[in-house]
Amino acid sequence: MIHTKNKDLTSLNYLKAKAIKEFNESNDYLNHIEFLRNNFSYLVDYKAQTGQLHPIFQLIQQDLFDEDPFVVYGASLMATLAFADRNLYH
């Protein structure tokens, strides 16, 4: 039983390291940030026109262009969730 746990933990650590390496080598995250920076303003405009604009959307839009990468990361999570809202797409 202990041997199985160690083997599972080793394979889990390997998969985690592999995922981190692949993430760092790809431009997917940077492309996603660029997409959000280019298109989130359209979502803000849409929400404003439909009377659904919440102040957090304006803050997210500003934070996507912040110099602090941690602020950008947090804003990207919120922006991605905003685009994933099923009610947005009729």
C-alpha positions as MATLAB code, in Angstrom:
seq = 'MIHTKNKDLTSLNYLKAKAIKEFNESNDYLNHIEFLRNNFSYLVDYKAQTGQLHPIFQLIQQDLFDEDPFVVYGASLMATLAFADRNLYH';
ca = [
       0.000    0.000    0.000;
       2.789    2.457    0.896;
       4.697    1.521   -2.259;
       1.600    2.308   -4.340;
       1.201    5.717   -2.666;
       4.853    6.571   -3.319;
       4.521    5.484   -6.937;
       1.352    7.557   -7.351;
       2.998   10.557   -5.725;
       6.048   10.216   -7.969;
       3.914   10.026  -11.097;
       1.822   12.970   -9.896;
       4.950   15.064   -9.310;
       6.223   14.093  -12.763;
       2.954   15.104  -14.411;
       2.916   18.390  -12.509;
       6.491   19.185  -13.546;
       5.704   18.257  -17.135;
       2.619   20.487  -17.177;
       4.568   23.426  -15.745;
       7.326   22.941  -18.318;
       4.848   22.791  -21.192;
       3.016   25.859  -19.884;
       6.241   27.848  -19.669;
       7.301   26.786  -23.157;
       4.020   27.686  -24.807;
       2.663   31.067  -25.687;
      -0.912   30.010  -24.951;
      -1.161   32.095  -21.790;
       0.313   35.167  -23.473;
      -2.044   34.704  -26.417;
      -4.955   34.422  -24.014;
      -3.931   37.628  -22.207;
      -3.633   39.406  -25.557;
      -7.098   38.150  -26.526;
      -8.572   39.410  -23.253;
      -6.862   42.781  -23.562;
      -8.137   43.199  -27.116;
     -11.702   41.999  -26.562;
     -12.761   42.606  -22.965;
     -13.716   46.191  -23.780;
     -16.418   44.822  -26.095;
     -17.912   42.892  -23.212;
     -17.818   45.998  -21.026;
     -19.573   48.011  -23.755;
     -22.196   45.289  -24.161;
     -22.850   45.146  -20.428;
     -23.145   48.947  -20.322;
     -25.616   49.024  -23.211;
     -27.778   46.310  -21.662;
     -27.722   47.937  -18.224;
     -25.820   45.037  -16.667;
     -22.494   46.767  -16.105;
     -21.049   46.023  -12.707;
     -18.101   48.165  -11.500;
     -15.935   45.053  -11.277;
     -15.879   44.831  -15.084;
     -14.226   48.229  -15.344;
     -11.690   47.245  -12.693;
     -10.919   44.018  -14.549;
     -10.429   45.977  -17.765;
      -7.911   48.262  -16.050;
      -6.141   45.395  -14.302;
      -5.575   43.507  -17.555;
      -3.106   46.261  -18.477;
      -1.429   46.529  -15.056;
       2.340   46.201  -14.783;
       2.130   43.680  -11.937;
       1.859   40.172  -13.416;
      -0.077   38.928  -10.383;
      -2.716   41.609  -10.902;
      -2.927   40.689  -14.594;
      -3.252   37.009  -13.692;
      -6.132   37.696  -11.298;
      -7.844   39.925  -13.834;
      -7.421   37.285  -16.525;
      -9.188   34.728  -14.350;
     -12.114   37.069  -13.746;
     -12.291   38.099  -17.417;
     -12.250   34.479  -18.521;
     -15.108   33.711  -16.133;
     -17.031   36.702  -17.496;
     -16.654   35.383  -21.056;
     -17.651   31.893  -19.901;
     -21.010   33.085  -18.531;
     -23.623   30.965  -20.312;
     -26.200   33.767  -20.066;
     -23.971   35.944  -22.216;
     -24.542   33.767  -25.262;
     -28.250   33.530  -26.049;
];
